Amino acid sequence: MIHVSLPRVALTAALAAALACAGPAPAGAAGAQAQAAELRALKLRLDRLAEQGRAGDAQYWYIDHARGKLHIAVLRGADDAVTRGFAGSAAESRTITSVIGRPLAPYVGRAAHAPASRTRRSGPVYGGQQITTGDAFCSTGFTVGAGRADRLLTAGHCYRYGSSWYLGGHHLGEITRLRYPGGDVSEITPEPGWRLTGSVLQSDGTYQRIGSAGQVHLGQRLCKTGARTGTSCGVVYALDATADYGDGPVHGLAVTDLYAAEGDSGGPVYAGGTAIGLVSGGPQGGGPALINPLY
């Protein structure tokens, strides 16, 4: 479990788990409450099947509260018994199945192995910059902590490629805490000399200062900055989604139409000066991003 604080703003909730309690409340009628409880139970059943490796080619699923259905996105062409069993484990009257053309993947970039130096370097660090380990690269996220205890967030799955990360070829620091799978967040403890600014360097060269943190909401307009695709903006159209990247399910994600691609993993997602989450993944080759909310 990771507990963090942004400068001047306390984030006392666990990053990956808190959204599970933040879904929309059912409308007042007892029937609506019963329906919402049934949908939560159905989603929990699918989550448990995925934890047992029984999701097949189901890619992600979430409760569509407006339609009163459980939405399951399945890879095109999937016709195996495991996938059919997973999608069919919830009553047909309670599900919507959609088909997507490319499998989901965490958005780690791969490139030629970059030269890396353990020499210390001082300088500022902004959200949205490229960080590397071996032939993999991710993006810097938000600064958390205060003063000498500052750490840097990135995606949890980046740890699969290495624990030591570099910025501009110089050793930035080590991943010292993470949650993946289950959630998708990690903390890098930087070497002395690096200055974590608490700002995002956007692709037009401007800086967005981050001074607070907040919850993600349906229909909310957000922006993201990643090392691969830069800054883009879009809206949130689903909450509390579970995605299966093949390493075990990742819970509590928000589904957006923010464009991202391999290399954007861990990049900051924000609404003005408010930190909202980190880029997690999406369709292979780039597309609408799934984000890991901070709350």
Sequence and secondary structure as in RCSB ss.txt:
>XXXX:A:sequence
MIHVSLPRVALTAALAAALACAGPAPAGAAGAQAQAAELRALKLRLDRLAEQGRAGDAQYWYIDHARGKLHIAVL
RGADDAVTRGFAGSAAESRTITSVIGRPLAPYVGRAAHAPASRTRRSGPVYGGQQITTGDAFCSTGFTVGAGRAD
RLLTAGHCYRYGSSWYLGGHHLGEITRLRYPGGDVSEITPEPGWRLTGSVLQSDGTYQRIGSAGQVHLGQRLCKT
GARTGTSCGVVYALDATADYGDGPVHGLAVTDLYAAEGDSGGPVYAGGTAIGLVSGGPQGGGPALINPLY
>XXXX:A:secstr
   EEETTEEE S TTTGGGG S    SSHHHHHHHHHHHHHHHHHHHHHHTT  TTEEEEEEETTTTEEEEEEE
TT   HHHHHHHTTS GGGEEEEEESS EEE  EE S    B     EEEEET EEEETTEEEE   EES GGG 
EEEE GGGGGG SEEEETTEEEEEEEEEE SBS EEEEEE TTEEEEEEEE TTS EEE  EE    TT EEEEE
ETTTEEEEEEEEEEEEEEE SSSEEEEEEEEEEEE TT TT EEEETTEEEEEEEEEETTSEEEEEEE  
